[in-house]
Amino acid sequence: ISLCHNEETIYLLHQLVIYETSASELDIIRDISRTFPSHVFFQQRHGPGQRSLYNVLKAYSVYDRDVGYVQGMGFLAGLLLLYMSEEDAFGCWLHC
């Protein structure tokens, strides 16, 4: 985690989520509830788990527009979010 965490990544995540739009936003929103639906962290609609998952997926889809978003990404991001903050999960995703 310490290799993925830095202030630049935190700033980038928040900038991409707040100020940029993604062509995949509706797909991400639709798929959020399908990602680990029985896990308590992701069960609450618009809860902290689903918001974090949305933020990571949207930020990545904006950051790498060539890849964008595909449905399987939610499970990878969700797994990272079970063990770390959304900032660290996004940072790890960028450095994979």
Backbone hydrogen bonds, N-H to C=O, Kabsch-Sander energy under -0.5 kcal/mol:
donor,donor_aa,acceptor,acceptor_aa,energy
4,C,1,I,-0.9
5,H,1,I,-1.6
6,N,4,C,-0.6
10,I,6,N,-1.8
11,Y,7,E,-2.5
12,L,8,E,-2.6
13,L,9,T,-2.7
14,H,10,I,-2.1
15,Q,11,Y,-2.3
16,L,12,L,-2.6
17,V,13,L,-2.3
18,I,14,H,-2.2
19,Y,15,Q,-2.2
20,E,15,Q,-0.5
20,E,16,L,-0.9
25,E,22,S,-1.4
28,I,24,S,-2.7
29,I,25,E,-2.6
30,R,26,L,-2.2
31,D,27,D,-2.0
32,I,28,I,-1.5
33,S,29,I,-0.6
34,R,31,D,-1.2
35,T,31,D,-0.6
35,T,32,I,-1.5
36,F,34,R,-0.7
39,H,36,F,-1.6
42,F,39,H,-1.3
43,Q,39,H,-0.9
44,Q,40,V,-0.6
47,G,44,Q,-2.3
49,G,41,F,-0.6
51,R,47,G,-2.6
52,S,48,P,-2.3
53,L,49,G,-2.3
54,Y,50,Q,-2.4
55,N,51,R,-2.5
56,V,52,S,-2.4
57,L,53,L,-2.4
58,K,54,Y,-3.0
59,A,55,N,-2.4
60,Y,56,V,-2.2
61,S,57,L,-2.2
62,V,58,K,-1.7
63,Y,59,A,-2.7
64,D,60,Y,-2.8
65,R,62,V,-0.5
65,R,63,Y,-0.6
67,V,64,D,-0.7
68,G,64,D,-3.4
73,M,70,V,-2.0
74,G,71,Q,-1.3
75,F,72,G,-0.7
76,L,72,G,-1.1
77,A,73,M,-2.8
78,G,74,G,-2.6
79,L,75,F,-1.9
80,L,76,L,-1.9
81,L,77,A,-2.4
82,L,78,G,-1.1
82,L,79,L,-0.5
83,Y,80,L,-1.5
84,M,80,L,-1.2
89,A,85,S,-2.7
90,F,86,E,-2.6
91,G,87,E,-2.2
92,C,88,D,-2.7
93,W,89,A,-2.2
94,L,90,F,-2.3
95,H,91,G,-1.5
96,C,93,W,-1.0
